[in-house]
Amino acid sequence: MIINRDEKVRRIQESLESFSGDLNRVLIIPPDFTRFNSNAGELTAIAYKLLQKYNSEIDILPALGTHFPMTEHEIVTMFGEDIPIDKFIEHDWRDGLTYLGDVSGELISEWSEGRVDYDVKIEINKKLFDGYDLILSIGQIVPHEVVGMANYTKNICVGVGGVDIINKSHFLGAAYGMERMMGRIDTPVRKLFNYAAEKFLNELPILYIMTVMKKSDSSGKMEMHGLFCGGENEFIEAAKLSQELNLDRLAAPLKKVVVYLDPEEFKSTWLGNKAVYRTRMAMADDGELIILAGGLKEFGEDPEIDRLIRKYGYRTTPETLKAIKENDDLASNLSAAAHLIHGSSEGRFTITYCPGPGLSRQEIEDVGFASADLNEMLKIYDPETLNDGFNTVNGEEIFFISNPALGLWTSQGND
């Protein structure tokens, strides 16, 4: 069943009416523009309008994680024109935090089967502890390279969390093995987020609003197939539905994959490497992954992470682990190290980025990828004429993906 706007309004209204406390002050935590397809923008606007009848004082704190702050254009595009810009608060993931405690290295070691054993410092944006009557966490459940299935407690622990949990949760997933993580509900990183939320955030009045989205085969537009309001039980329901809708299990590995990155959505390889993360389990040995990336402007969403990516590049896991041991700057930014591991093909298949004017082909090659001319490749692989899935181009079979953020692709035996 496709959930239309009237049904969205009804379900959010029911959730607000069922809340037993006051609604004088409400904090909404939606994703940022990089999760535009989550439909969280519309849901945030609906919640904002419904809360008007309670005369609620409302703040909106986009879950940036380490991403760049949203521009006014992105805010209006995603959330509409009816929410004043001054209602949006910028998450400061380095300094605007409250320290809550640590998750022990013993637990991390147990969850990771001994792969890592560091303590994890739990710091969350201090605004959450500013006396709000209700905190609405809004986002999309979809297969994810770091945690297994995105959103739920990740929206808080990473989206409005501090540098230590962001760095160490990313590296925890990379050390455990991305192929063992993606598309799975119960993972070491999920255990970390849920434990942190239960131990340190259980006094906060958090209500999770979680969507399951899928691109329509006929219209090409995103459609909502699930809307879940609640906590852990609802997350598990949503995650099971997402596994059904967003996991594409292929009969055989893919020899050539072409991925299109919308220039409005993907401006960095930090995000654009979803083309790598989400297809890696589907790629054949000696296969070719071509990424049409006209909007690229940088590698990292943070200046320091961008510098580290340029310095160390997307190498094999052994090379990155060696660099961590030998270099303090990378060792102190484990989320960047994890990203470098995620973005590697481990030498198993080739990754060819086709950048626009924002990054040069030389810069692409300097971080370890192959490169090709974007305009020439667009003449061969035109996103306007290709369909998601298998296509024949100049007598050759290719697999086309119009947006890698919308799913996970794997071949039999890898899921």
C-alpha positions, 0 to 999 in steps of 0.5 A: 500500500502506498501511503498518501499525504492524508494518511501521513497527516492522520498517523502523525496526528494520532502519535501526537494525540497519544503522547501523554505529556505536554507539548509546550516545547518540541524539538524535531530532528529530521535528516539533512538534505543528503536524505532528501528522498526519505520524505522526512522534509514533508513529514517535518512540515506536517508535524510543524503544522499540526503542532501549531494547534498546541501552541508549541514552541518548536525547534528543528535540529537537522541530523548533520553528523559530520556533513556540511550545514544545510543552506537556506536553499536546501532547507526551503527545498526540503522542508517547504516555505512554511517553516521560518528559517530561524527555527533551524538549528545547526548541529555542532558535532565538535563543540555543542555537546553534552558528555553522558558517559562511556560504553566500555571497551569490553562490550565493544570487544564482545560485540565485534568478536574481538576486532576492536576494544576501545571505550566509546565516549557518548556525547549528544547535542546539548539541545536535547537536554534543554527541557523539551516536552517531546523530541521527534526523530524523523528519518528513513529505514534503508540498508546502510554501510555503517550500521546495517539499517539506517536511522532509529537510534543512529539518527540521535547517536550519530546525527546529533552526536559527537566526534568520538561515537561518530569516529568509533562507530564507523570504524567498528563497522568497518573492522567487523566487515561491511559485507557482514553489516549491510542490510542486517538489523542486528549488528555490532554498531546497532548494539552500540547505538541502542545500548547508548540510547537505553543507558544514557537517553532513556529519560528523554521523551523521544518518539521515532517516526520512520519511513520506508521508501521505494522508487516507483517503477512506473513514475520514477518518483519516490513512494512511501510504503511504510510509516512507523511511529514508536520505538524499537518494535516499530524499528524492527518492523520497518527494517523488515519491510525495508529488507523486502523493498530495498534489497535487490538480490541478483542471480549472478555478479555484475560485470559492469555497473553504471551509477548516476549521482544527482548533482544536487544530492551528491557533492562529495565522495563521502556521500557519492561512494554509496555507489561503491558501498551499495554495489560492492556485494554485487560486483563481479571479480574484475568487474567495472563500476562507472560513477557519473558524478557531475556534482562533485566538489570535494572528497569529505564533508568536513575540511579535515576529513577532506584533507585526510582522504586526499592524503591517504586515498582509497586503498586496500584495507591492509594499507589503510590499517597500516596507515592508522598505526603509523599516522596520528592524524588518521588514527584520531579520525577513525570515521575517515579511516572507515570511509577509506575502507568502505570506498575501496574495491580491495583490488577486486574490481575497478572504480571509475569516477567521472567528475564534473568541473568541481574536481579534476580527473587528476584529483580523482586519480590521486585518491586511488580511483580511475577517471574518465571524461564525464561528457564522453561517458554521458554520451554513452550512458545517458541517465535520461534513456537508461532504466534502473536495472539491466540495459543493453548499450552498444551491444553490451549488457550493463546494470544501471542505478539512478540513485545508490542511496535508495537500496542495496544490491547483492548477488546470491551467496553474499546476503 
